[in-house]
Amino acid sequence: MGQSILRMRVAQILLVAVVTAVAGEFKINPFDGDIFRIAMGSSAFLLFLLLMRQLPYISTGIATGVVVLLFRTAMDAVEGSGLTFEQSLSSHFSAMVYYIVFALLMHAIKSRLDTFHPLVLGAVAAVIDLLSNEMELLTRLIVLDSASFRLNEWTYLMAIAVLRTYFTTGVYSSISVSQMRIRAREQNERIEQMLGFGSGLYGEVFYLKKSIGTLENVTLNSFELYRNLKAGEGPEPYSRQVLDITQQIHEVKKDSQRILAGLVKLVEREVTGDMQLSGILRFTVKSNAKYAEMLDKQIDFHIHITSDYTTDSYIPLLTLLNNLTANAVEVIKRKGSINLDAYEKDGMTIFTVTDSGAGIQKRDLELLFEPGFTTKFDEEGIAATGIGLSHVRDIVNMFGGTITVQPVSHAGGAMFQIIVPSAKLRKEE
């Protein structure tokens, strides 16, 4: 693995060096002749250093300087400049110095690059570019004894450095923004998956808690029956059978408690933090829009919220709203609409889910929230399973709230209304 990474780094450094050398052929000459040039190679080199922070800057600078020196020397030979190999090397030696100095200075600020504002980064890069250019000019002066430039022209050189570096940092900032947007989109997708997972898991945990409570009551009743049979000198086989049933139920309860403990830890680890009410409603709509699409239904979703605040109880709220909205999606035949509303009134937060489905039969209204009641069956006549409206009601009761349902004449369907004390939901600042 270490050798593979090393080979990849070497390949990346060579890529930077070669591309920089080629880009350096696109140039402008601020002074007479071709004795000194300002090329796009430095812009390409700066962009590479900003984007490829994993590279060792000093090694990259040395490699780039050497490749640029050899590349320009080879170009002189190809173009027939009339210079000997040694003269060509001497002529371009200062270019190698430029990239090495540039890399050294960038290495000095590498750890602080992310702390710079883009405008500050452009200014710092311009200073580094100017200092590197001055070292290149000084090297040329020493090696070639050349005086083809004047010191007062460094102001002009600085202006070019500023334009070049700000252009490069602008390109870098644009790329960085695009990468941030991609990461933000991926993060939002992960958050949505986590919220969907947490919402579904919360319902299962709640259901399991209810089941454990039921098992506890059955255990107590079975044991009480055993005691009564024993005290009444009933048939010994019957009392022993009841005791065996009690023990088996107790074992099931213990297993359920162990499963519950694991699920609760998972929920606490995976689902933490807080969320705005508006975010809860948006997520509910987004997840159920996908559900409607999967069922090949055309449903328009609408959100109306007049009171928005932060809550750390977003998982149970998502569980409630997801369940009610999914039910609304299922009762709509082919096309329809679903409205989700949230507002506050007299210290209570009110959520409503209204659909344009077929509505609820009057005979079903009284039984709607009873355990085991359902109006949904599959093609084989098997009743639907899930958290169920009885458990939706239990979760609402846990918040000290109420849930009601009523027909909606203007929509043609039904409206579920959840009323919960705002103090139970609102996160304290």
N, C-alpha and C positions, 0 to 999 in steps of 0.2 A: 504493500500500500504506500509506504514511504517513497520507494523508487518511482512508483507511478505518479505520485504528486510532484516529485522532483522533475520528472520528464515533462509533465504538463507545464510546470513553471518555466522551464527552459524554453519550451515551444512558444509560450506566451511572450517571453522576453524577446525571442527572435522575431516574432510577429510584430511586436511594437517597433523593434529596430528597423526592420525592412520597410514597414509602412511609413515610418517617419522619414527614412532616407528617400523613398519615392516621393512623398509629399514635399520634401525639401526642394524638389526640382521645380515646383510651382512657386515662383519667387518674384520679388521686386528688388530693385537696386537703388538705394537712396544716395549712393556715392557714384563717382565716375568709374566707368569700367565695371568689371566683375570681381573686384578685389574683396568686396564685402556685400553680402546679400541678406535680405530679410525674407525668409521663406515660410511656407505653410508647414514645414516640418516641425517647427517649434510649437505651433498651435496643435498639431496632431499629437505631439509628444505630451503636451500639457493635458490634453483631453484623455489620453491613455492613462496617465498617472492619476487623474481624478476618478476615472471609472474603475481602474484595476488596482484598488488599494492593497490587494493581497500580494502584489509583486514587491520584491525588495527594490526600493527606489535607486539606491546607489549602484547595485549590480545592473539594473536596467539602464541607468544612465551611462555606465561604462560600456556596456554592450552596444547601446545605440550609438554612442560616439564612435566606436571602432567601426561599426557597420557603415555609418555615414561617411567616415573617412575613406574606407575602401570603396564604397559605392561611387563617391565623387571622383576618386582617383581613376576608377575603371571608366567612368563616363568621359573623363579627359582623354583617355586612350582611344575610346571608341570614336569620339568626335574629332580626333586628330588635332588637339590643341597645340602640339609642338613641344610640350613640356616633357622633360624626362620623368621617370617614375619618382625619383627623389624630389624633384621640383614640385610635382603634383602633390606628393605627400606633404611637403612643407607648406604648400599653398592652402591645403584643406585641414591642416593639423589644428588650427584654431577652432574649426567647427566641432571637432571632437571635444575640445576644452569646454565649449559652450554647453553641450549636453551633459557633460559630467558635472559642471558647476551648477547647472539648472537642477539636476537630480539631487545634488547635495543640499541645496537650499530647500527644495521641496521636502526632502527627508527631514529637515529640521522642523518643519511645521506640520508634518504628516499627522501627528496625533491630535492636532487642533483643527484639521480641515472641516470637520463636521460642525464646529462651533462658530465658524465664520458666516456672517450674512453674505449672500451672493455678491453684493456691492463691495463689501470688504474683501472677499475672496478675490474679486477681480483686481482690486488695488494691490493686494499683496502679491498676486501673480505678476502684475505689471512691474513691480519693484524687482522681483526675482528675475524676470525677463531682462530688465535693464541691466542689472548687475551681471547677469550671464553674458549679455552682449558686450559690456565693458571689458569683461575678462577675455572674451574672444578678440576684441579689438586690441587689447593690451598684448595678448599672445601673438597676434599677427604683427604688431609693431616690433616685438622682440625677435620673432623668428625671421620675418621678412624685412625687417627694418623699413616698414612701410609707413608713410605719413599721408595716406590718401584721404584721410578724414580730419576734420577739425573738431576741437573739443566743444565748440559752441553748437555743433550739429547734434550733440547728445540730447538736446531739448527736442529736436525733431524725432530722434530715435525713441525718446520716452513717449511721445505722442503716438507713434506707431505701435509701441509696446502696449500702451493702454487700449488702443482700438483692438489689437489682436487678442489680448488676454480677456477683455470684456466680451468679445465675440465668442471666444472659446468657453468661458465660464457661463455665458448665456446658453450655449448649446448644451453644456453639462447640466445646467439647472433644468432645462426643458426635458432632458432625458431622465433626470432624477425625479421630476414631477410625474412623468409618465410611469416610472417604476413604482413610485409611491401609490399612484392610483391603482395600478395592478395589484400591489400588495394589499391595499385597502379593500379592493373588491374580493380578493381571496380571503381576507380576514373576515369580511362581512359574511361570506358564504360559510366559513367555519363557524361563525357565531350563530348563524341561522340553523346550521345542523345541530349545534350544541343546544340551542333553545328548543328545537323540535325534540331532540333526545330528552332534554330535561323535563319538558312539559309532559311527554308521554310517560316518562319514568315516574314523575310525580303522581300521575294517576294510578299507575300500578302499585306504587308504595302505599298510596291512600287505600286502595282496594285491599291490599294485603293486610294493612292494619285492621281494616274492618273484618276481614276473614279471621284474623287472630282473635279479635274480640268475640266473634261468633263461636270459634272453637273453645275459647275459655268458658263461655256460658254452657256450651254443650257438655264440656268436661265436668263442670260443676253439677249440672243436672243429672248426668249419667251417674256420677258418684253418689249423689243424693238418692237416686233410685236404687243403687246398689245397697246403700245403708238401710233404706226402708225395707227392701226385700230381705236383708239379713236380719233386721230387727223383728220383722213379721214372721220369721222362720219359714220364708218361702222356699221353694225348691232350690236346693243347692246348685244344680247345674245352671239355673237361670241367673242366679246372683253372680256366679263365677263368670258367666258369659258377659254380663253387664260390666263387670270389673275389667275384663279383657278389652271390651270396646272402649271403656274409659281410658285405659292405658294407651291404646292405639291412638286415640284422638289426642291424648297428651303428647305423644311422640310427634304427631303431625304438627301440633302447635309449636313445639320446640324447633322443629325443622323450619317452619315458617318464620319463627323469630330470628333464626340464624340468617335466613335469606333476607329478611327485612333489614337486619343490621348491616349486611353487606350493601344493599341497595341504598340505604340512608347515607352510608359513608361515600358511596359513589356520587350521589346527588350533591352532597356537601362539597366534594372535591371538584366536580365538573361544573357545577352551576353556582356561582357566587357573584356578588356585586349587586347592582341595581339597574333600573331601567325606567325610562319615561313612559307614561301612559300612551302617548302617541306612538312610541316605538312598539309597544305591545300590540296595539291595534294594527299597525302597519305589518308587523310580522304575521299576525293572524290572517290578514287579508292575503299576503303573499303566499303563505303555505297553503291556504285553502283555494287560492286561484289555481295553483298547480294541481290540487286535488280535483277541482272541477274540470280542468283540462284532461286529466287522466280518465275521468268518467265521460269525456266527450260531451261536456255541457258548456253552453255559452252563458256565463253568469257575469253580470256587472256588479262590482263591489264598490261601495261608497263609504267613506269615513267622515264623520262629523264630530269634532271634539272641541269643546269650549273651555275645558279646564285640564291643564296639563301639569303634572308634577312627577317627582321621582319616587319610586317605590322599590323596596327590596323584596316584596312579595310577588314579583312578576311571574314566577313559575306557576303558583296556583292560579293566578289570573289568566295566564296563557292556557292553562289546562281547561279552565272554565270556558273561555271565549273560543278556544279551538274546538272544543266539544260541541258547543252550541252552533258555531258557524259550519262545522262539518255536517251536523244534522241538517242545517238549512240547505247546504249544497245537495244532500241526498234526497230531500223531499221535493226539490225542483226537478221537473220532468226533463226538459231540454234547454229552455231559455228562461232567464229570470234575473232577479236582482237581489242583492243582500246589502243591508245597511247596518253599519256598526256605529253607535253613538256613545259618547262619554261626556258627562257633565256633572257639576256639583250643585247641590241644592240643600240648604239648611244643614250643612255639615255632613251630608251624605254624598258619596260618589255613586252615580247611577250609570250603569252600562245597559245598552239595549242591543239586541240582535234581531233584526226584522227581515223576513224573507217574503218572497212573492210565490211561495209554494201553494200546495192545496189546502193548507190550514190544518187544524186539529179538530177531530170530531168531538162534539160535546160530551159524548159518553166516555171519551178518553181523558178529559181534562182532570177529573178527580183522581185517576189512577196514574197520571203521567209521571209523577215523581216517586211512585212506589217501587220498591226493589223488585227486579226481575221483569218489570213491564217494558215491552217494546212493541213497536208497530212495524219493525223492519225485519224482513225474512228474506233469505236468499232463494234461488231458483228451486232448491230442494226442500224449501219450507223450514229450514233451520233458522232459529232466531239469532239476531245479531248479538255480538258480544262487545264489550268495551267498558269504559268507565261508567256509562249510563247516567241518566238524569237524576236518579236517586243519590248517586255519589256527588254529582254536581251540586245538588241541594245540600248535601252534608258538608262540602267544602265551603259553600256560602255560609252555612250555619256556623262553621268554625270561625269565620270573620265576624260573627254576630250580625249577619245580614239576612236578606230575604230574596227569594227568587219567585217570580210569577210569570204566567204566560197568558196571553189573551189574543183573540183574533184581531186582525187588522184589515178593515174593509177596503181601505184605499190601496193596499198592496196585494190583497187577495190571499195572504198567508197568515203567519203568526208572528208575534213579537214576544221574545223573552226579555224580561227586565230583571237585572240584578241590582240590589241596593245594599251598599256596604258603608259603614261609617268611615269617613275619610281618614280619621285618626288611626284606624287599623291598617291603612295602606300607605299613607304618606310617610316618607322617610324623614326623620328629624334632621334638620341642617346642623 
